[in-house]
Amino acid sequence: MSSSSSSSSSSSSSSSSSSQPNVTAQIQPSAPPADNIDAPSSSRQRSMNNEVWLEPVVEALATQLAIDASHFHGRLSAASALAIIFQVCSTWREVSRSDLLWQRLTRRIWRRTYRLRDTWQLEYIYWHRTARNFTTGRHALVVPQYDPGDPHQTLICRCLTLSDTHLACGFVDGTVRLFDLLTGVHITTFWSNHGHLFGPFSQSVSGIVIANSNLATIVFARLDGDVYVAIINESEIISGSIAARRAISGDVVNNGVLVEFAGCSRWWIGLFAGHAGGAFQIWDALTEQRVFVGGSLTDPETVQGWHMLTELVEPVGRVRVTEREFVVACTSSRLVCFNLRNPEVLLRDVGSTTGFVVGSLDVCQEVFVVVERNGVGTVRRVGSFERVSRLRLRGSWLRGLLGGMNLGYVITYSSGSGLLRVWDIHEPAARLCITLVVRDDGEAQVHGNSMVANQTHVAISSNDSSIHLLDFSVQ
């Protein structure tokens, strides 16, 4: 469908000499012409012959109605609201050709600020259909294509990270392999080769951050506390292996084990276990200088933290960072929230009588999800902890549970059964949309290590060296 910039539609002949109405933020109807015609009523059915509807006003009205529908009934409902608007008359239908309208809607509803398709309308349709695929289960399985001779069969992937174009996999030998999301082709491997071995898994990658600034960078950390940085330059990326630069030298003896690592383009944060009073370390990503050490979140998990160096044990804790630089972190007994610019002040510090499932914690935009061991999962707003939605899982689903989320959906994976479930969280009581078989019954005893989800993909790694990549995008 062709697109054009918005322009004012012509007024009726009886009001051609009247002044043009102002378009306000409240999306008020245009003023009536000065010829004793009554102002239009508030009813939806208005006489188009008795009032002037300028295209910017209709555009603003359509935008607001779509956003309201998205907010109250979910993002997919915005399309239905727009369809009603565009069926009023031919003048209103012309608004659907405005590329500016679709740009605004794509930014506000799907949170996309750049266009990859020919028009913004096509961009909106793409994300609408992709989101719908999560409710219907329509997906394609992408198999990661390793380079010949790559010893990946003997390695276990411990953590995963997704960007719009890449899947990054962190392995127990301290390497990070980068794959193309569309084709599954192995692009390159970043490796680290520093430090002493404090156990067979001390060099395991414990977290990966893909940050986009002037150049996309990949930052990853190991259990021993080392943090490495590499540049992802699409035009000059080298196949094979690339040595990443060590930005921070770890001190596992004095700091403990870096059990989780997260961040954004401005900050990096590490969750440590092993020494009391030093659960969190925060670094300035621009200067690579440490700016904060403190916190007691992992004090009860000191022994478990040290065991991660020698055994493939359950995760001790998890930490996630939101777009507005809030941190949500949890162990099996506590969950805390604070701002990266003021880490001394805990905005929330809550416990659970049954315990949290550490692998279920995830964030998207400014909401987070966590599941407790009684099977109750809660979606809350970061900071205020206002409850958005709640989901209930059966006891058998909690075995080896991993969680993730994107805009509008929570994704859970049960390692014990090999089943992936998608939950619609637009309503106070979350709705189970689909259940997908990721592994067959013969592989049901394989334990899942990590799961990550974004707007188009879900990736799951297991302790048998396998990685499953599910593509929900429009093919």
Buried (B, 14 or more C-beta within 10 A) or exposed (E): EEBEEBEEBEBBEEBEEBEEBEBEEEBEBBBBBEEEBEEBEEEEEBEBEBBBBBBBBBBBBBBBBBBEBBBEBBBBBBBEBBEEBBEBEEBBEBBBBBBBBBBBBBBBBBBBEEBEEEBBBBBBBBBBBBBBBBBEBBBEEBEBEBBEEBEBEEBBBBBBBBBBBBBBBBBBBBBBBBBBBEEBBBBBBBBBEBBEEBBEBBBBBBBBBBBEEEEBBBBBBBBBBBBBBBEBEEEEEEEEBBEBEBBBEBEBEEBBBBBBBBBBBBBBBBBBBBBEEBBBBBBEBEEBEEBBBEBBBBBBBBEBBBBBBEEBEBBBBBBBBBEEBBBBBBBBBBBBBBBBEEBEEBBBEEEBEEBBBBBBBBBBBBBBBBBBBEBBBBBBBBBEBEEBBBBBBEEEBBEBBBBBBBBBBBBBBBBBBBBBBBBBBBEEEBEBBBBBEBBEEEEBEBBBBBBBBBBBBBBBBBBEBBBBBBBBBBE
